[in-house]
């Protein structure tokens, strides 16, 4: 199964919270994981916020970053082509979705994923409107 994770879903691989078990299970069952080029930066930013707010220690932050970098070697990173940017602008105009979320949805659509994982209800709603099969985690 071609699985696409947005940043909110990917972070659940490293931080135990609601939805983590589902993300871990689906990732272990899928040999074809796709991510937007934006996902790495958004995930690192989320980890950094956790460190800055003392939710995690600096040591845990470095472990999580290292694990993320290693996992990225196994994933298909979908570049943000001009066509994705153009469709993201249309998505934003049509739905009011935030730019990073629109890029994730349009990248998932471009990747031909069979399942889009997200932790964001608004993003999930828009992804469904664009014909994606979505699982909210």
VEXPA-429814 format. One line per 2 residues: number of its first residue (from 1); for each residue z, x, y of N, C-alpha, C. Coordinates in Angstrom, 1 decimal, decimal comma, padded with zeros to 4 digits. Atoms other than C-alpha are relative to their C-alpha. Example, Ala and Ser with C-alpha at 12.3 -4.5 7.8 and 13.67 -1.06 7.14 Angstrom:
# VEXPA-429814
1> 000,0:000,9:-001,2:007,8:012,3:-004,5:000,0:000,9:001,2; 000,0:-000,9:-001,1:007,1:013,7:-001,1:000,8:-000,8:001,1
This chain:
# VEXPA-429814
1> 000,0:000,8:-001,2:000,0:000,0:000,0:000,0:000,9:001,2; 000,1:-000,7:-001,3:-000,9:001,3:003,5:001,1:-000,7:000,9
3> -001,2:000,4:-000,8:002,4:001,0:005,4:-000,1:000,7:001,4; 000,0:-000,5:-001,4:002,6:001,4:009,2:001,4:-000,3:000,5
5> -001,3:000,2:-000,6:006,0:002,0:010,8:000,0:000,3:001,5; -000,2:-000,3:-001,5:006,7:001,7:014,5:001,2:000,9:000,1
7> -001,2:-000,9:-000,2:009,4:003,9:016,0:001,3:-000,6:-000,4; -001,3:000,6:000,3:012,2:001,4:015,6:000,2:-000,1:-001,5
9> -000,1:000,0:001,4:011,4:001,1:011,9:000,2:001,4:-000,6; -000,1:-001,4:000,5:011,0:004,9:011,4:001,4:000,5:000,2
11> -001,4:-000,5:-000,3:014,4:005,6:013,0:001,0:-000,5:-001,1; -000,9:000,6:001,0:016,0:003,4:010,3:000,0:000,8:-001,3
13> 000,0:-001,0:001,2:015,0:006,1:007,7:001,1:001,0:000,2; -000,9:-001,1:-000,2:017,5:008,4:009,3:001,4:-000,5:000,5
15> -001,3:000,5:-000,5:020,2:006,2:010,8:000,2:-001,3:-000,7; -000,3:001,2:000,8:021,9:003,7:008,6:000,4:-001,2:000,9
17> -000,2:001,2:-000,7:021,7:000,3:010,2:-000,7:-001,2:-000,6; 000,6:001,2:000,6:020,5:-003,2:009,5:-001,5:000,3:-000,1
19> 001,4:-000,2:000,3:017,1:-002,9:007,9:-000,3:001,4:-000,6; 000,2:-001,3:000,6:017,5:000,7:006,7:-000,4:000,0:-001,5
21> 000,2:000,1:001,4:017,6:-000,2:003,1:-001,4:-000,5:-000,3; 001,4:000,5:000,2:014,3:-002,2:003,3:-001,0:001,1:000,4
23> 000,9:-001,1:-000,4:012,6:000,7:005,2:-000,1:001,0:-001,1; 000,0:-001,0:001,1:013,7:003,2:002,6:-000,7:-000,4:-001,2
25> 000,7:000,6:001,3:012,6:001,0:-000,3:-001,5:000,0:000,2; 001,4:000,1:-000,2:009,2:000,3:001,2:-000,7:001,3:000,1
27> 000,6:-001,3:-000,1:008,6:003,9:002,1:-000,1:000,7:-001,4; 000,1:-000,7:001,3:009,5:005,1:-001,4:-001,0:-000,7:-000,9
29> 001,0:000,7:000,8:007,1:002,5:-002,9:-001,4:000,3:000,5; 001,3:-000,2:-000,6:004,2:003,5:-000,6:-000,3:001,5:000,1
31> 000,5:-001,4:-000,1:002,2:006,7:-000,9:-000,9:000,1:001,2; 000,9:000,0:-001,1:000,2:005,8:002,2:000,7:-000,5:001,2
33> -000,8:000,4:-001,2:002,4:005,8:005,3:-000,7:000,5:001,2; 000,7:-000,3:-001,2:000,8:005,7:008,7:000,9:-000,2:001,2
35> -000,8:000,0:-001,2:002,4:006,4:012,1:-000,9:000,3:001,2; 000,7:-000,3:-001,2:001,1:006,4:015,6:000,4:001,4:000,5
37> -000,3:-001,3:-000,6:001,0:009,8:017,4:001,2:-000,1:000,9; -001,1:000,3:-000,9:003,5:008,2:019,8:001,4:-000,1:-000,8
39> -001,2:000,2:000,7:006,1:007,6:017,0:000,9:001,2:-000,1; -000,8:-001,1:000,1:007,3:011,1:016,7:000,9:000,2:001,3
41> -000,7:-000,2:-001,3:008,2:011,4:020,4:001,0:-001,1:000,2; -001,0:001,1:-000,2:009,8:007,9:020,5:001,2:000,2:-000,9
43> -001,1:-000,1:001,0:011,9:008,7:017,4:000,9:001,2:000,5; -000,8:-001,1:-000,5:013,0:012,1:018,8:000,8:-000,5:001,2
45> -000,7:000,5:-001,2:013,9:010,3:022,1:001,2:-000,9:-000,4; -001,1:000,8:000,5:016,0:007,8:020,1:001,1:000,8:-000,5
47> -001,0:-000,9:000,5:017,8:010,6:018,3:000,8:000,7:001,2; -000,6:-000,7:-001,1:018,4:012,4:021,6:001,0:-001,0:000,7
49> -000,9:001,0:-000,6:019,9:009,2:023,1:001,3:-000,1:-000,8; -001,2:000,0:000,8:022,3:009,0:020,2:000,9:001,2:000,1
51> -000,8:-001,3:-000,2:023,3:012,6:020,7:000,7:-000,1:001,4; -000,5:000,0:-001,4:023,7:012,1:024,5:001,2:-001,0:000,1
53> -001,1:001,0:-000,1:025,9:009,0:024,0:001,1:000,3:-001,0; -001,0:-000,4:001,0:027,9:010,8:021,3:000,1:-000,9:-001,2
55> 000,0:000,8:001,2:026,9:008,4:018,6:-000,2:000,9:-001,2; 000,2:-001,1:001,0:025,8:011,5:016,6:000,4:001,3:000,6
57> -000,3:-001,3:-000,5:026,8:015,1:016,9:-001,3:000,8:000,2; 001,2:-000,9:-000,2:024,4:017,9:018,0:-000,5:000,5:-001,4
59> 000,4:-000,5:001,3:024,4:019,1:014,4:-000,8:-001,0:-000,8; 000,7:001,1:000,7:023,4:015,7:013,0:-001,4:-000,2:000,7
61> 001,3:000,1:-000,7:020,7:015,5:015,7:-001,0:001,0:-000,5; 001,0:-001,1:000,5:019,1:018,8:014,5:-000,4:-000,3:-001,4
63> 000,3:000,3:001,4:019,3:017,7:010,9:-001,1:-001,2:000,0; 000,9:001,1:-000,1:017,6:014,4:011,8:-001,4:000,4:000,5
65> 001,3:-000,5:-000,5:014,9:016,1:013,8:-000,8:000,8:-001,0; 000,6:-000,9:001,1:014,3:018,6:011,0:-000,6:-000,9:-001,1
67> 000,4:000,9:001,1:014,1:015,8:008,4:-001,3:-000,8:000,5; 001,1:000,7:-000,6:011,7:013,8:010,7:-001,3:000,9:-000,1
69> 001,2:-000,9:000,0:009,4:016,8:011,1:-000,5:000,3:-001,4; 000,5:-000,2:001,3:009,3:017,4:007,4:-000,7:-001,2:-000,6
71> 000,6:001,3:000,4:008,6:013,7:006,7:-001,4:-000,2:000,6; 001,3:000,2:-000,7:005,7:013,8:009,2:-001,1:000,7:-000,7
73> 001,0:-000,8:000,8:003,9:016,3:007,0:-000,6:-000,9:-001,1; 000,4:000,9:001,0:003,7:013,5:004,4:-000,7:-001,2:000,5
75> 000,6:001,2:-000,5:002,4:010,8:006,7:-001,3:000,3:000,6; 001,2:000,0:-000,7:-000,9:010,0:008,2:000,2:-000,3:001,4
77> -000,2:000,2:-001,5:-000,7:010,4:012,0:-001,3:-000,5:000,6; 001,2:000,6:-000,6:-003,1:008,1:013,7:-000,1:000,4:001,5
79> 000,1:-000,4:-001,4:-004,3:009,6:017,0:-000,2:-001,2:000,9; 000,2:001,0:-000,9:-004,3:007,5:020,1:-001,4:000,2:000,7
81> 001,4:-000,1:-000,5:-008,1:007,2:020,7:-000,1:-000,9:001,3; 000,3:000,9:-001,2:-009,5:005,7:023,9:-000,2:-001,5:-000,4
83> 000,1:001,4:000,4:-010,3:002,5:021,9:001,3:-000,6:-000,1; -001,4:000,5:000,2:-006,6:002,1:021,1:000,6:-000,3:001,4
85> -000,5:000,2:-001,4:-005,8:002,6:024,8:-000,6:-001,3:000,7; 000,7:001,1:-000,5:-008,4:000,0:025,8:000,6:-001,3:-000,6
87> -000,5:001,2:000,6:-007,2:-002,6:023,3:001,5:-000,2:000,4; -001,4:000,1:-000,4:-003,6:-001,8:024,3:000,1:-000,7:001,4
89> 000,0:000,6:-001,3:-004,4:-002,7:027,9:-000,2:-001,5:-000,1; 000,3:001,4:000,2:-005,9:-006,0:026,8:001,2:-000,7:-000,6
91> -001,2:000,6:000,6:-002,8:-006,7:024,7:001,1:-000,2:001,0; -001,0:000,1:-001,0:-000,5:-006,0:027,6:-000,3:-001,1:001,0
93> 000,4:001,1:-000,9:-002,5:-008,3:029,9:000,2:-001,3:-000,6; 000,0:001,3:000,7:-002,6:-011,0:027,3:001,5:-000,4:-000,4
95> -001,3:000,3:000,6:001,0:-010,8:026,0:001,2:000,5:000,9; -001,1:-000,6:-000,7:003,1:-008,8:028,5:000,8:001,0:-000,8
97> -000,7:-001,0:000,9:004,2:-006,4:025,7:000,1:001,3:000,8; -000,1:-001,4:-000,6:005,5:-003,0:026,9:-001,0:000,9:-000,5
99> 001,1:-000,9:000,4:003,0:-000,2:026,8:000,2:000,7:-001,3; -000,1:-000,7:001,3:004,5:001,8:023,9:-000,1:-001,0:-001,2
101> 000,0:001,0:001,1:004,9:-001,4:021,8:-001,5:-000,4:-000,2; 001,4:000,4:000,1:001,3:-002,4:022,5:-000,8:001,1:-000,7
103> 000,7:-001,1:000,7:000,1:001,1:021,5:000,3:000,0:-001,5; -000,4:000,0:001,5:002,0:000,8:018,2:-000,8:-001,1:-000,7
105> 000,7:001,1:000,6:000,5:-002,6:017,5:-001,5:000,3:-000,2; 001,4:-000,3:000,1:-003,0:-001,5:018,3:-000,4:001,1:-000,9
107> 000,2:-001,1:001,0:-002,7:001,7:016,3:000,1:-000,5:-001,4; -000,2:000,6:001,4:-001,4:-000,3:013,3:-001,3:-000,7:-000,4
109> 001,2:000,8:000,3:-004,4:-002,6:013,6:-001,2:001,0:-000,3; 001,1:-001,0:000,2:-006,8:000,4:013,9:000,1:000,7:-001,3
111> -000,2:-000,7:001,3:-005,2:002,0:010,8:-000,4:-000,8:-001,2; 000,3:000,9:001,1:-006,0:-001,0:008,7:001,2:-000,1:-001,0
113> -001,3:000,0:000,8:-002,4:-001,1:007,5:000,1:-001,4:-000,7; -000,3:001,2:000,7:-001,4:-003,7:004,9:001,3:-000,6:000,4
115> -001,3:000,5:-000,5:002,1:-004,0:006,3:000,5:000,8:001,2; -000,5:-000,6:-001,2:003,5:-003,3:009,7:001,5:-000,2:000,1
117> -001,4:000,1:-000,1:007,2:-002,6:009,9:000,5:000,3:001,4; -000,5:-000,2:-001,3:009,1:-003,0:013,1:001,4:-000,7:000,1
119> -001,3:000,5:-000,2:012,6:-003,7:014,3:000,0:-000,9:001,3; 000,1:000,7:-001,3:011,4:-005,5:017,5:-000,7:-001,3:-000,2
121> 000,5:001,4:000,2:011,0:-009,3:017,4:-001,3:-000,3:000,8; 001,1:000,3:-000,9:008,6:-009,5:020,4:-001,2:000,8:-000,5
123> 001,1:-000,8:000,6:006,4:-006,7:018,9:-000,5:-000,6:-001,2; 000,4:000,6:001,3:006,4:-008,4:015,5:-000,8:-001,3:000,3
125> 000,7:001,2:-000,3:005,3:-011,7:017,1:-001,4:000,3:000,5; 001,3:-000,4:-000,5:002,4:-010,0:019,0:-000,8:000,6:-001,2
127> 000,8:-000,6:001,1:001,4:-008,0:015,9:-000,6:-001,1:-000,9; 000,5:001,1:000,8:001,1:-011,3:013,9:-001,1:-000,7:000,7
129> 001,1:000,6:-000,7:-001,0:-012,7:016,7:-001,3:000,7:-000,1; 001,1:-000,8:000,2:-003,3:-009,8:016,2:-000,4:000,2:-001,4
131> 000,4:000,0:001,4:-003,6:-010,5:012,5:000,6:000,9:-000,9; -000,7:-000,9:000,9:-001,2:-008,0:011,1:001,0:-000,7:-000,8
133> -001,1:000,4:000,8:001,1:-008,7:008,2:001,2:000,8:000,4; -001,1:-000,7:-000,6:004,5:-007,9:009,6:001,3:-000,3:-000,8
135> -001,4:000,1:000,5:008,0:-007,3:008,2:000,9:000,5:001,1; -001,0:-000,3:-001,0:010,8:-007,4:010,7:001,2:000,6:-000,8
137> -001,1:-000,7:000,7:013,5:-004,8:009,6:001,1:000,2:001,0
